[in-house]
Amino acid sequence: MVNTPILSDTVPMLMGTYTAKAAEDDAARAAHIAQLVETYETALADEEKAARREAREEELHEQKIDERGKIADAAKAAQAEEEQVIDAAAEEAKAAALSAMQDAADSAEKITARLEAERIEAERKAAWEAKKANFRIDLTEGEYDSLLRIVQAEAGNTDERSKMLVADVVINRRFNSAFPNNITEVCEMKLGSVYQFSTARPGSTYWTCTVTDATRAAVDKALTQKDISNGALYFLNKRYSNPTYVRWFETRLTWVTYYAGHDYYK
């Protein structure tokens, strides 16, 4: 008869055997799992490190690109600024050159104008000196102009002889001690408030007239020929004169000649 172990005795033994093996397997599996987890964590950590390194490298790359962009932008800005400076300098130089050219042109034009004015003035003076050399008296251009204007004012609408007689009266006064020794002063002379020639009053014909060629020719003739007035110092038209003035002329002065409605005295 075989001795069969009692179940109550066998189960604990079987359970002990199973438990030990299971524990060993579980420990092995746990170790394997732990190794897998460690390997996974290590791989994950490596991936994270790689990702961070890649991100850092990407960041550094972006920074380099950004820095290069900034450097390029700065270079472009510097180049643009340099070009602006060059352009401004070129414009300034161009403006200065144009200004210098304009100044030179203006200066040349002014010099030309001045030389032309000097030439004209020299010719005018030469012509005046040549003309004056034929006159019977010495007088300045200003005096000559005054003589022309007083003759024009007093006798502009008369014939040549009348104009010559007025010119002779003015010239004779110039050499008479009772009158100024200057033609212009003779023409503009006044006693008190009375002008010797009424046309010489301020604003009158002497100051505003235009001398005609006929008057100029008559005055030039009077200056180059002898006196035709017999030394007259005064003249008047009795028909249009104040009777008091007429009496003064007739009682204080010497009658010398008559022409075209005018009596001449000295």
ZISUL-V988273 format. One record per pair of residues at least 12 apart in sequence whose C-alpha atoms are under 8 Angstrom apart, sorted by the first residue. I is the first residue (numbers start at 1). J is the second residue. Records with the same first field share a line. If there is no record, write none. Layout:
I->J ; J
This chain:
128->141
134->224
135->220 ; 223 ; 224
136->223 ; 224 ; 225 ; 226
137->223
139->183
142->184
143->182 ; 183 ; 184
144->183
146->183 ; 184 ; 187
147->167 ; 170 ; 183 ; 184 ; 187 ; 219
148->211 ; 215 ; 216 ; 219
149->206 ; 207 ; 209 ; 210 ; 211
150->187 ; 199 ; 200 ; 206
151->163 ; 166 ; 167 ; 215 ; 219
152->206 ; 209 ; 210 ; 211 ; 212 ; 215
153->199 ; 205 ; 206 ; 209
154->166 ; 199
156->212 ; 215
160->214 ; 215 ; 218
161->218
162->259 ; 260
163->215 ; 218 ; 219
164->218 ; 219 ; 221 ; 222 ; 228
165->222 ; 228 ; 229
167->219 ; 222
168->222 ; 227 ; 228 ; 229 ; 231 ; 232
169->229 ; 231 ; 232 ; 233 ; 234 ; 235
170->183 ; 186 ; 187 ; 233
171->183
172->231 ; 232 ; 233
173->186 ; 233
174->186
187->200
188->200 ; 201
229->256 ; 257 ; 264
230->256 ; 257
231->256 ; 266
232->256 ; 264 ; 265 ; 266
233->264 ; 265 ; 266
234->264 ; 265 ; 266
235->262 ; 263 ; 264 ; 265
236->262 ; 263 ; 264
237->261 ; 262 ; 263
238->261 ; 262 ; 263
249->265
253->265 ; 266
254->266
